[in-house]
Amino acid sequence: MLAELDRAVLLVDLPQQRLTAGDIGTVVMVHAGGQGYTVEFLTLGGETIAVETLAAIQVRPVRPDEIAHVRQRARAST
């Protein structure tokens, strides 16, 4: 289970928010004892990209043996 301020790994793509599986966010609220989470996703510059409420099966905790990977933020389609 994740707790507030834990880092969370997104397990699904969220195309409307331009987020992809593997993106890392911060849990800002835990819902129903861990059945869901509100997660904030930021750029490395500190700009909020999205704040999403997700089911527990859509995120997981960061593991201590993992390495973060950088990708450029996807641009909105016009």
C-alpha positions in Angstrom: 0.0 0.0 0.0 1.1 3.5 -0.7 1.0 6.4 1.8 0.8 10.1 1.3 4.0 11.6 -0.2 5.2 8.2 -1.5 6.4 8.0 -5.0 4.2 6.0 -7.3 4.8 4.4 -10.7 2.0 4.6 -13.2 1.1 1.2 -14.6 -1.2 2.3 -17.5 -1.0 5.0 -20.2 -3.2 8.0 -19.7 -3.2 9.6 -23.2 -5.5 12.5 -22.4 -3.1 13.6 -19.7 0.0 12.7 -21.9 1.2 10.3 -19.2 2.7 6.9 -20.0 3.2 3.7 -18.0 6.4 4.1 -16.0 5.9 7.8 -15.2 6.5 8.6 -11.5 4.3 10.8 -9.4 3.7 11.6 -5.8 0.7 10.4 -3.8 -1.1 13.4 -2.4 -4.2 11.6 -1.0 -5.1 8.0 -0.1 -8.7 6.9 -0.7 -10.7 4.2 1.0 -7.8 2.7 2.9 -5.7 2.2 -0.3 -8.3 1.4 -2.9 -7.3 4.5 -4.8 -4.9 7.4 -4.8 -4.7 10.9 -5.9 -1.3 11.3 -7.6 0.5 14.5 -8.8 2.8 14.2 -11.8 5.4 16.9 -12.3 8.2 17.8 -14.7 11.7 17.8 -13.3 11.4 21.6 -13.4 8.5 21.4 -10.9 5.6 22.1 -13.2 2.5 20.1 -12.5 1.4 18.1 -15.5 -1.6 16.3 -14.0 -3.2 15.4 -10.7 -5.2 12.2 -11.2 -7.3 10.0 -9.0 -6.3 6.4 -9.8 -7.4 2.9 -8.7 -4.8 1.0 -6.7 -4.3 -1.4 -9.7 -3.1 1.6 -11.8 -0.1 2.5 -9.7 2.5 0.7 -7.6 5.3 1.8 -5.2 8.7 2.7 -6.4 11.2 -0.2 -5.8 14.6 0.6 -4.2 16.5 -1.2 -7.0 14.9 0.8 -9.8 16.5 3.5 -11.9 14.5 6.6 -13.0 14.4 7.2 -16.7 13.9 10.6 -18.4 11.6 11.4 -21.3 10.6 14.6 -22.9 7.1 15.8 -22.1 4.7 14.9 -24.9 3.1 17.9 -26.6 -0.6 18.3 -26.9 -2.2 17.5 -30.3 -3.7 20.4 -32.1 
